[in-house]
Amino acid sequence: MHLSREEITISHYFYGFIKEFKVKRYKLCQTKINKFRRLRQRDHVSLTYANDIPLLTSSIPWDEKTIMGQFWYGLCNDVKDLYLTFNEDPKSL
């Protein structure tokens, strides 16, 4: 099967587009991962901190346990101490 010059050009641009799309998607994912890893509760209300998580993790290819671990890492120590008074571990975010 021979491709016409037009089909070759379209194919070339399509594969270039796909390659660029993957690069941009990877960079976006890496940006979200970096923002999530730097996210800390600090002096914010824990609900505000928790509301930021879905926005950052929507395209991160991590499993839920990893996301929960990073969430825990970013919590204030006072909230972590309070959590330790509960009897059971959370099953999900």
JOLIN-V11290 format. One record per residue. N is the residue number from 1. RES is the residue in three letters. SS is DSSP state (a for helix, b for strand, c for the rest). PSI is psi in whole degrees, -180 to 180 (NA if undefined). NEAR is the number of other ideal C-beta (glycine too) atoms within 10 Angstrom. Layout:
N & RES & SS & PSI & NEAR
N & RES & SS & PSI & NEAR
//
This chain:
1 & MET & c & 125 & 2
2 & HIS & c & 139 & 5
3 & LEU & c & 143 & 10
4 & SER & c & 166 & 8
5 & ARG & a & -40 & 7
6 & GLU & a & -42 & 8
7 & GLU & a & -38 & 10
8 & ILE & a & -43 & 11
9 & THR & a & -47 & 11
10 & ILE & a & -45 & 12
11 & SER & a & -43 & 11
12 & HIS & a & -47 & 10
13 & TYR & a & -38 & 10
14 & PHE & a & -49 & 10
15 & TYR & a & -34 & 10
16 & GLY & a & -42 & 10
17 & PHE & a & -47 & 10
18 & ILE & a & -44 & 10
19 & LYS & a & -47 & 10
20 & GLU & a & -39 & 10
21 & PHE & a & -45 & 10
22 & LYS & a & -41 & 10
23 & VAL & a & -47 & 10
24 & LYS & a & -40 & 10
25 & ARG & a & -42 & 11
26 & TYR & a & -44 & 10
27 & LYS & a & -40 & 10
28 & LEU & a & -44 & 11
29 & CYS & a & -46 & 13
30 & GLN & a & -39 & 11
31 & THR & a & -45 & 12
32 & LYS & a & -40 & 16
33 & ILE & a & -46 & 17
34 & ASN & a & -42 & 11
35 & LYS & a & -42 & 13
36 & PHE & a & -42 & 19
37 & ARG & a & -27 & 13
38 & ARG & a & -13 & 9
39 & LEU & c & 129 & 17
40 & ARG & c & 152 & 12
41 & GLN & c & -42 & 19
42 & ARG & c & -123 & 8
43 & ASP & c & 12 & 6
44 & HIS & c & 156 & 14
45 & VAL & c & 143 & 10
46 & SER & a & -30 & 14
47 & LEU & a & -40 & 7
48 & THR & a & -44 & 9
49 & TYR & a & -46 & 18
50 & ALA & a & -33 & 15
51 & ASN & a & -24 & 11
52 & ASP & a & -23 & 16
53 & ILE & a & -52 & 17
54 & PRO & a & -34 & 10
55 & LEU & a & -39 & 11
56 & LEU & a & -29 & 19
57 & THR & a & -1 & 19
58 & SER & c & -32 & 8
59 & SER & c & 17 & 12
60 & ILE & c & 128 & 16
61 & PRO & c & 48 & 8
62 & TRP & c & 154 & 13
63 & ASP & c & 169 & 8
64 & GLU & a & -35 & 12
65 & LYS & a & -40 & 9
66 & THR & a & -43 & 12
67 & ILE & a & -42 & 18
68 & MET & a & -40 & 17
69 & GLY & a & -43 & 12
70 & GLN & a & -37 & 18
71 & PHE & a & -48 & 20
72 & TRP & a & -43 & 12
73 & TYR & a & -36 & 11
74 & GLY & a & -10 & 19
75 & LEU & c & 152 & 17
76 & CYS & c & 152 & 15
77 & ASN & a & -33 & 8
78 & ASP & a & -41 & 10
79 & VAL & a & -40 & 15
80 & LYS & a & -43 & 12
81 & ASP & a & -43 & 10
82 & LEU & a & -41 & 12
83 & TYR & a & -37 & 13
84 & LEU & c & -16 & 7
85 & THR & c & -12 & 6
86 & PHE & c & 157 & 8
87 & ASN & c & -23 & 4
88 & GLU & c & 155 & 5
89 & ASP & c & 149 & 7
90 & PRO & c & 147 & 10
91 & LYS & c & -23 & 7
92 & SER & c & 174 & 7
93 & LEU & c & NA & 11
//
